[in-house]
Amino acid sequence: MGNPSKKYDRFDWTLTFILMLFFLTSCAAIYSAQKTGQYSENFMFKQIFWYVVGAGIIGVVMQFDSEQYRKLSWYLYGFGIFLLIGLYLAPASIAPHINNAKSWFVIDPIGSIQPSEFMKVFLVLALSNAIYIHHEKHERKSFQTDLLLFIKLGAITAFPLGLIMLQPDLGTALVILAIFTGLILVSGITWKIILPLYGGGAALGAGILYLVIWKPEILKEYLKVKTYQFGRIYAWIDPESYQSEYGYHLIKSLRAIGSGMLTGKGFSGREVYIPESHTDFIFSVIGEEYGFVGGSVVISLFFLLIYHLIKTALDTNDPFNTYISAGVISMVTFHVFQNIGMTIQLLPITGIPLPFISYGGSSLMGNMLAMGLIYGIHYHHKTYMFASNDRSFS
């Protein structure tokens, strides 16, 4: 048996403190959000239950070290792909369409489970392992080896991305791309490859946005894009003109956050009704009840979390752990930026929850699984007296 005091010292108490603050914030916000005539369930108690389950997940996952993560990464990736394919093939009795998407397994009495939330973490492990193995095999770095690595990472990402787009779930697909991009940036691939490819992608995105706004008939005819997907863009640009349909949530969110002003209306002092405010629009509840000050505190809490994750990535001596940390950072950062951005009209609305605060069992378990990896990195981290400062991964 190990020394209990050493285990105590190796435990990530800072991350635990941050997660406890998220837990309290989530419970308070969900309690207020559910106090409308729309809901009959007590989502706050359910969220507490999922936090307890998430703590159990962390307790299990943190026992594994980096070598065990690497051995399990492809099995977990394959399991995630299996679940996504099963979701696509499953009958409506098991995987019904909810909000025009086939993204959940409905299992009584457990409830609904969204495989894509776990696939994001499995993808982080698979991409991290692919980068690690590639650099071990190709000690001499060249344009050709970097291009090969980019193709490998693209192929690993493309499979789950395609299956998620079939659901369709644009929000999660964007998170998958964010994870891919974050790991590309830390993988050591030359900018001679990254800049042209991402520059071309940005130009293509700008061109599509131009067509959506000024020439939508071209996209409808040649790309078979659905009308409701245009509606989200139009409602983002001019929500007042679409407030009876696509712009309804955004208008309500802007009114709620705006009416909160500097210090908000106080706990349970909500006046603006927003459907499903306990999930994707939980930040609107915080903005209305606690104002600019409360919203700033929540954003600062996320900055504190991301700072801690970055510090963990820099402190580890294992490149594989660094890649895992970078993938988790990319996932959490994009979630926060997109969710808060869509509530204040900075970005178009997509179905992305606010990590650790929005209600949702699958979302919370997926995020806690990711935190379990970070706990494991911290718990198994070893400091060597004569360690080299060289952090080259090639």
Salt bridges, closest charged atoms under 4 A:
ASP12 OD2 - HIS308 NE2 2.75
GLU41 OE1 - LYS46 NZ 2.29
GLU67 OE2 - ARG70 NH2 3.68
GLU117 OE1 - LYS120 NZ 2.79
ASP146 OD2 - LYS141 NZ 2.58
GLU271 OE1 - LYS265 NZ 3.37
GLU288 OE2 - LYS265 NZ 2.79
ASP315 OD2 - LYS311 NZ 3.01
